[in-house]
Amino acid sequence: MIPMVDLKQQYQSLKTEIEQGFADTFEKTSFILGPNVKGFEADAAEYLGVKHAISCASGTDALHLSLVAAGIGEGDEVITSAFTFIATAEAIRYVGAIPVYVDIRPDTYNLDPELIESAMTDKTRAILPVHLFGQPADMGAIMALADKHNLKVIEDCAQSFGADIDGKMTGGIGLAGAHSFFPSKNLGCYGDGGMITTNDDSIADTLLMLRNHGSKERYYHDVVGYNSRLDELQAVVLRAKLKHLPEYNRERRRVAHRYSAGLAGSVVTPPHEDEIGTHVYHQYTVLSEQRDAVMKKLADNDIASAIYYPVPLHQQKVFANICKDVRLPVTDQIASRCMSLPIYPELQNGQIDQIIDVIQSV
Ligand SMILES: *Cc1c(COP(=O)(O)O)cnc(C)c1O
């Protein structure tokens, strides 16, 4: 069986370090905002080249807290993609704002900057691009539009930890970047976890309060905050893994490039790698007119595959009332043809070739 993702091999290679870190934490009993959380935040800020990295309880919270800190609220409109995980839009709704879905580019599956301006109204306050599947969105064009129209930009980096545009990491380009450490993400912990990155001192200051009951000094509360902290034990895992992240992302690119070379001439179209940035392949997502047949053949050969995402957000029941007139032809078309193949740093060339052979036989 070849799974979509195999977390066990990575655990085995880091077992000693992680278990030592757990044991130390149990001995010190410093469980909330302890030394590993602080250490991880410093390591992550350095790696990502940002001034502030503020951890929190999940990627969803990272988006939510970013929007609160950016002052997005009731009735504001936030331009985003409908071809993403639901959390992107949930966070917009949590602050009472309205997601305005703009279509994606057919090659990168990311927000199409050409369509953003026509979606703006006098209520538009922010743009929330998603670096989907690990490929950076066109931040040059998006930042230019944001500057022109005085909009805030929050990046959804849940799938793009370590992806860069000309050496600038995703999450350090807009006003804030929201990261997820859900176990299967490129940098994943062993439960839930998240982080916000920003170069803005005042946003950082607000976020430090928001994640910890609106408090800077214990038992003094300036704003209504949340309980949204990264767990100390999860920080142990993340510190151990972050050291290897460049290598993990390189291995993901190896897997993707081997797939793309081998799948030429098959019934699936390999993903397009845009020159604007480095794709870190959180997912390897192909398009096919014969998706069902390909997925069945893979399943028959004990190979996993999955559809990310079968139902785009504007077609979801939860948004039925706000999306009645929304038309996103590219999003609909991609959602009806996309499928993702197994990808993780430890996937071996022999396994990749086996998957390629099965697809070539369809
Ligand atoms: C995973 C994910 C999130 C949410 O992260 P959680 O840590 O699971 O809350 C948000 N946006 C995108 C695009 C994601 O893939």
The ligand as an ORCA input file, in Angstrom:
! r2SCAN-3c Opt
* xyz 0 1
  C      -4.844     23.176      6.603
  C      -5.335     24.456      6.071
  C      -5.874     25.465      6.892
  C      -6.214     25.258      8.334
  O      -5.209     24.807      9.152
  P      -5.554     24.010     10.488
  O      -4.220     23.999     11.189
  O      -6.016     22.648     10.120
  O      -6.561     24.773     11.257
  C      -6.186     26.682      6.317
  N      -6.015     26.901      5.011
  C      -5.531     25.962      4.179
  C      -5.344     26.285      2.740
  C      -5.187     24.702      4.673
  O      -4.717     23.771      3.844
*
